[in-house]
Amino acid sequence: MSESKRPGGLTALAVFNFGFGALGVLGALGLAVLIPMLGQMPADATSQITPEQLERINALKEMGTGLFLTIAALNLVSALLLILSGIGYLKLKKFLGRTLGNAYGILGILSTVGSMLWMPAALGGGSFTIGTIIGLIFPVLTLVLINTAFKEDFVN
């Protein structure tokens, strides 16, 4: 199948991959910048912060650097998988598109469920929320589309 016969839906999926991949890289960079700042955050209400902000700060500190590094690494890997699979979608490559797209879908689902289970409640974890639903939509949609509607379009 030549590139001119690439399905429009697969092209749209590639564009979404590039957008979400770019956001993922920015998110990973943001987490990497936040890690050194954890020790500098106030631990009590002596500064001018609200009790809700103080609760979030303490929850961030309790998470620790290791969990932050893990989350940042998962975000970066997911973002790279999104970008590479988007290139594969445009070039109709089986490994670069379909295989890496499947890898992203599985990693996206696992990291969303992991965040739901391991994040402190003050940071939105511990329960099934709208953020969990949003975090599951694109990985599940990716898995469904590249393994059904676009399965036959990856030729080499």
Backbone as numpy.savetxt, mean C-alpha at the origin, in Angstrom:
# Nx Ny Nz CAx CAy CAz Cx Cy Cz
-0.42 -10.61 -29.56 -1.26 -9.44 -29.56 -0.37 -8.20 -29.56
-0.61 -7.28 -30.45 0.22 -6.08 -30.53 -0.24 -5.05 -29.50
0.62 -4.07 -29.26 0.32 -3.06 -28.26 -0.90 -2.24 -28.63
-1.19 -2.08 -29.91 -2.34 -1.28 -30.31 -3.65 -1.99 -29.96
-3.61 -3.28 -29.68 -4.82 -4.01 -29.32 -4.92 -4.27 -27.82
-4.12 -3.55 -27.05 -4.18 -3.67 -25.59 -5.54 -3.16 -25.13
-6.22 -3.90 -24.27 -7.54 -3.45 -23.78 -7.44 -2.13 -23.02
-8.42 -1.28 -23.23 -8.44 0.01 -22.53 -8.50 -0.14 -21.03
-9.18 -1.17 -20.55 -9.27 -1.41 -19.12 -7.92 -1.74 -18.51
-7.09 -2.46 -19.27 -5.75 -2.79 -18.78 -4.87 -1.55 -18.75
-5.05 -0.67 -19.71 -4.34 0.60 -19.71 -4.76 1.45 -18.51
-6.06 1.48 -18.24 -6.56 2.23 -17.08 -6.00 1.65 -15.78
-5.94 0.32 -15.70 -5.38 -0.32 -14.52 -3.91 0.06 -14.34
-3.17 0.16 -15.45 -1.77 0.57 -15.38 -1.66 2.01 -14.86
-2.54 2.89 -15.31 -2.51 4.28 -14.86 -2.78 4.35 -13.35
-3.77 3.58 -12.88 -4.03 3.53 -11.44 -2.82 2.98 -10.68
-2.17 1.98 -11.25 -0.98 1.43 -10.60 0.10 2.49 -10.45
0.33 3.28 -11.50 1.34 4.32 -11.43 0.98 5.36 -10.37
-0.29 5.75 -10.31 -0.72 6.74 -9.32 -0.59 6.22 -7.89
-1.10 5.01 -7.65 -1.01 4.43 -6.31 0.43 4.09 -5.96
1.23 3.71 -6.95 2.65 3.44 -6.71 3.39 4.69 -6.27
3.10 5.81 -6.94 3.73 7.08 -6.56 3.32 7.49 -5.14
2.04 7.33 -4.82 1.58 7.64 -3.46 2.24 6.72 -2.44
2.43 5.46 -2.80 3.10 4.52 -1.90 4.53 4.89 -1.62
5.24 5.34 -2.66 6.64 5.78 -2.46 6.66 6.99 -1.53
5.76 7.94 -1.75 5.69 9.12 -0.87 5.35 8.72 0.56
4.44 7.76 0.73 4.08 7.29 2.06 5.25 6.62 2.77
6.00 5.81 2.03 7.18 5.15 2.62 8.23 6.18 3.01
8.42 7.18 2.17 9.37 8.25 2.51 8.90 9.03 3.74
7.60 9.28 3.84 7.06 9.98 4.99 7.27 9.19 6.28
7.06 7.89 6.21 7.32 7.05 7.39 8.79 7.05 7.75
9.65 7.01 6.74 11.09 7.01 7.00 11.51 8.32 7.68
10.89 9.42 7.33 11.19 10.71 7.96 10.63 10.74 9.39
9.49 10.09 9.61 8.86 10.10 10.92 9.61 9.27 11.96
10.28 8.21 11.53 10.95 7.30 12.47 11.93 8.03 13.40
12.86 8.84 12.88 13.78 9.51 13.80 13.10 10.53 14.72
11.93 10.97 14.34 11.22 11.98 15.13 10.44 11.37 16.30
10.31 10.04 16.34 9.53 9.42 17.40 10.03 9.79 18.79
11.33 9.79 18.99 11.90 10.11 20.29 11.74 11.56 20.69
11.47 12.44 19.74 11.36 13.86 20.02 9.92 14.29 20.32
8.96 13.37 20.19 7.56 13.73 20.43 7.30 13.84 21.92
6.47 14.80 22.32 6.18 14.95 23.75 5.44 13.74 24.30
5.76 13.36 25.53 5.12 12.20 26.15 4.05 12.59 27.15
3.92 13.88 27.42 2.92 14.30 28.39 2.17 15.52 27.85
1.24 15.99 28.62 0.39 17.08 28.17 0.94 18.46 28.56
2.25 18.56 28.76 2.82 19.85 29.13 2.83 20.82 27.96
2.87 20.30 26.77 2.83 21.20 25.61 1.38 21.46 25.22
1.19 22.26 24.22 -0.16 22.64 23.83 -0.73 21.66 22.81
-1.02 20.45 23.27 -1.63 19.44 22.41 -2.89 18.92 23.09
-3.81 18.43 22.27 -5.07 17.91 22.82 -4.85 16.51 23.38
-5.74 16.05 24.23 -5.63 14.68 24.74 -5.65 13.62 23.63
-6.41 13.86 22.56 -6.46 12.91 21.44 -5.10 12.85 20.73
-4.48 14.01 20.56 -3.16 14.03 19.93 -2.13 13.33 20.81
-2.22 13.55 22.11 -1.31 12.90 23.05 -1.48 11.38 23.00
-2.72 10.92 22.91 -2.99 9.48 22.82 -2.37 8.89 21.55
-2.49 9.61 20.43 -1.90 9.13 19.17 -0.37 9.12 19.25
0.21 10.15 19.86 1.67 10.22 20.00 2.17 9.05 20.83
1.50 8.78 21.94 1.91 7.67 22.80 1.73 6.33 22.08
0.69 6.20 21.26 0.49 4.97 20.49 1.60 4.79 19.47
2.02 5.89 18.84 3.13 5.82 17.89 4.41 5.37 18.57
4.66 5.92 19.77 5.87 5.55 20.50 5.83 4.08 20.91
4.66 3.60 21.31 4.53 2.21 21.72 4.77 1.24 20.56
4.44 1.67 19.35 4.66 0.81 18.18 6.13 0.49 18.02
6.97 1.46 18.24 8.40 1.24 18.15 8.93 1.37 16.73
10.24 1.49 16.65 10.92 1.70 15.38 10.83 0.47 14.48
10.90 -0.71 15.06 10.88 -1.94 14.25 9.61 -2.07 13.42
8.47 -1.82 14.03 7.20 -1.91 13.31 7.11 -0.82 12.25
7.60 0.38 12.57 7.61 1.46 11.59 8.47 1.08 10.38
9.64 0.53 10.63 10.51 0.11 9.53 9.85 -0.97 8.69
9.18 -1.90 9.33 8.48 -2.96 8.60 7.38 -2.37 7.73
6.60 -1.47 8.28 5.51 -0.84 7.51 6.07 -0.04 6.35
7.14 0.72 6.59 7.75 1.51 5.51 8.29 0.59 4.41
8.92 -0.51 4.80 9.46 -1.46 3.80 8.32 -2.09 3.00
7.24 -2.49 3.66 6.10 -3.07 2.95 5.48 -2.06 1.99
5.37 -0.81 2.43 4.83 0.24 1.55 5.72 0.42 0.32
7.02 0.41 0.53 7.94 0.60 -0.59 7.89 -0.59 -1.55
7.86 -1.80 -1.03 7.78 -2.99 -1.88 6.46 -2.98 -2.66
5.36 -2.67 -1.99 4.06 -2.59 -2.67 4.08 -1.55 -3.77
4.67 -0.39 -3.48 4.74 0.68 -4.48 5.56 0.25 -5.69
6.69 -0.40 -5.44 7.52 -0.87 -6.56 6.79 -1.95 -7.36
6.08 -2.84 -6.69 5.30 -3.86 -7.41 4.22 -3.20 -8.26
3.59 -2.17 -7.73 2.57 -1.45 -8.50 3.17 -0.83 -9.76
4.29 -0.16 -9.61 4.90 0.52 -10.76 5.39 -0.48 -11.79
6.08 -1.52 -11.34 6.59 -2.52 -12.28 5.46 -3.27 -12.97
4.41 -3.64 -12.21 3.31 -4.35 -12.85 2.55 -3.43 -13.81
2.50 -2.13 -13.51 1.89 -1.18 -14.45 2.63 -1.15 -15.77
3.95 -1.20 -15.71 4.75 -1.28 -16.94 4.43 -2.58 -17.67
4.33 -3.67 -16.90 3.99 -4.97 -17.49 2.62 -4.98 -18.14
1.66 -4.27 -17.55 0.32 -4.18 -18.15 0.39 -3.48 -19.50
1.17 -2.41 -19.56 1.26 -1.66 -20.81 1.97 -2.46 -21.90
2.97 -3.26 -21.50 3.73 -4.05 -22.47 3.16 -5.45 -22.65
2.09 -5.78 -21.93 1.42 -7.09 -22.00 2.38 -8.23 -21.67
3.23 -8.00 -20.68 4.21 -9.01 -20.27 3.62 -9.88 -19.17
3.78 -11.20 -19.34 3.20 -12.14 -18.39 3.84 -12.02 -17.00
5.18 -12.05 -16.93 5.82 -11.97 -15.61 5.71 -10.57 -15.03
6.13 -9.57 -15.80 6.15 -8.20 -15.29 4.74 -7.69 -14.97
3.76 -8.08 -15.77 2.40 -7.62 -15.54 1.60 -8.53 -14.64
1.36 -9.74 -15.13 0.46 -10.63 -14.39 1.07 -11.15 -13.09
2.30 -11.63 -13.12 2.90 -12.21 -11.93 3.14 -11.16 -10.85
3.72 -10.02 -11.24 3.96 -8.97 -10.24 2.66 -8.31 -9.80
1.67 -8.27 -10.68 0.35 -7.77 -10.28 -0.29 -8.67 -9.24
-0.16 -9.98 -9.43 -0.66 -10.93 -8.42 0.10 -10.78 -7.11
1.41 -10.60 -7.21 2.22 -10.42 -6.00 1.77 -9.17 -5.25
1.53 -8.08 -5.97 1.04 -6.87 -5.32 -0.31 -7.12 -4.65
-1.23 -7.78 -5.37 -2.56 -8.02 -4.82 -2.50 -8.79 -3.50
-1.69 -9.83 -3.48 -1.56 -10.64 -2.26 -0.90 -9.83 -1.15
0.19 -9.12 -1.49 0.87 -8.30 -0.48 -0.04 -7.18 0.04
-0.81 -6.58 -0.85 -1.73 -5.52 -0.45 -2.78 -6.01 0.52
-3.34 -7.18 0.26 -4.34 -7.75 1.17 -3.70 -8.09 2.51
-2.54 -8.75 2.47 -1.87 -9.14 3.72 -1.46 -7.93 4.56
-0.95 -6.88 3.91 -0.52 -5.71 4.69 -1.72 -4.94 5.25
-2.84 -4.91 4.53 -4.03 -4.26 5.06 -4.58 -5.01 6.27
-4.66 -6.32 6.16 -5.14 -7.13 7.28 -4.16 -7.03 8.45
-2.86 -7.06 8.15 -1.85 -6.92 9.20 -1.95 -5.58 9.91
-2.17 -4.51 9.16 -2.33 -3.18 9.77 -3.56 -3.15 10.66
-4.62 -3.78 10.21 -5.85 -3.81 11.00 -5.61 -4.54 12.32
-4.82 -5.60 12.28 -4.61 -6.42 13.48 -3.57 -5.83 14.43
-2.51 -5.22 13.91 -1.37 -4.83 14.74 -1.28 -3.35 15.07
-2.00 -2.52 14.36 -1.95 -1.09 14.69 -2.75 -0.82 15.96
-2.28 0.09 16.79 -3.04 0.46 18.00 -4.38 1.09 17.63
-5.36 0.93 18.49 -6.69 1.48 18.24 -6.66 3.00 18.06
-5.76 3.68 18.77 -5.66 5.14 18.67 -5.25 5.58 17.27
-4.63 4.67 16.52 -4.20 4.98 15.15 -5.11 4.36 14.10
-6.25 3.87 14.52 -7.22 3.32 13.58 -7.12 1.82 13.39
-6.31 1.14 14.18 -6.19 -0.31 14.07 -7.11 -1.03 15.03
-7.02 -2.34 14.99 -7.78 -3.15 15.93 -9.20 -3.45 15.54
-9.69 -2.86 14.45 -11.06 -3.14 14.03 -11.19 -2.96 12.53
-12.28 -3.48 12.00 -12.56 -3.38 10.57 -13.23 -2.04 10.33
-12.50 -1.12 9.70 -12.99 0.25 9.50 -13.10 0.56 8.02
-13.51 1.77 7.71 -13.59 2.21 6.32 -12.19 2.20 5.69
-11.17 2.50 6.49 -9.80 2.44 5.98 -9.40 1.04 5.55
-9.89 0.04 6.28 -9.61 -1.35 5.91 -10.28 -1.67 4.59
-11.52 -1.24 4.43 -12.24 -1.51 3.18 -11.53 -0.84 2.01
-11.13 0.41 2.19 -10.42 1.12 1.12 -9.10 0.43 0.80
-8.40 -0.05 1.84 -7.13 -0.73 1.63 -7.26 -2.07 0.94
-8.45 -2.66 0.96 -8.66 -3.96 0.32 -9.20 -3.85 -1.10
-9.84 -2.75 -1.43 -10.53 -2.65 -2.72 -9.58 -2.82 -3.91
-8.51 -2.04 -3.98 -7.65 -2.10 -5.16 -6.88 -3.42 -5.28
-6.31 -3.96 -4.20 -5.65 -5.27 -4.34 -6.60 -6.37 -4.80
-7.81 -6.41 -4.23 -8.78 -7.43 -4.64 -9.20 -7.21 -6.08
-9.47 -5.96 -6.45 -9.84 -5.64 -7.83 -8.73 -6.04 -8.80
-7.49 -5.78 -8.42 -6.36 -6.16 -9.26 -6.33 -7.66 -9.47
-6.43 -8.42 -8.39 -6.41 -9.88 -8.51 -7.54 -10.40 -9.39
-8.72 -9.86 -9.21 -9.87 -10.31 -10.00 -9.67 -9.99 -11.48
-9.29 -8.76 -11.78 -9.18 -8.35 -13.19 -8.07 -9.06 -13.94
-6.87 -9.16 -13.35 -5.78 -9.76 -14.11 -5.87 -11.28 -14.18
-6.72 -11.87 -13.36 -6.88 -13.33 -13.42 -8.17 -13.76 -14.09
-8.98 -12.79 -14.53 -10.21 -13.13 -15.25 -10.27 -12.35 -16.56
-10.66 -11.11 -16.50 -10.91 -10.31 -17.71 -9.67 -10.13 -18.58
-8.50 -9.95 -17.97 -7.29 -9.66 -18.75 -6.31 -10.83 -18.79
-6.72 -11.99 -18.33 -5.83 -13.15 -18.23 -5.21 -13.51 -19.56
-5.97 -13.50 -20.61 -5.50 -13.92 -21.94 -4.70 -12.84 -22.67
-4.69 -11.62 -22.14 -4.01 -10.52 -22.82 -2.51 -10.50 -22.61
-2.02 -11.19 -21.59 -0.58 -11.24 -21.34 0.01 -12.36 -22.20
0.77 -11.95 -23.21 1.19 -12.92 -24.21 2.62 -13.42 -24.03
3.50 -12.64 -23.46 4.89 -13.10 -23.34 5.54 -12.61 -22.07
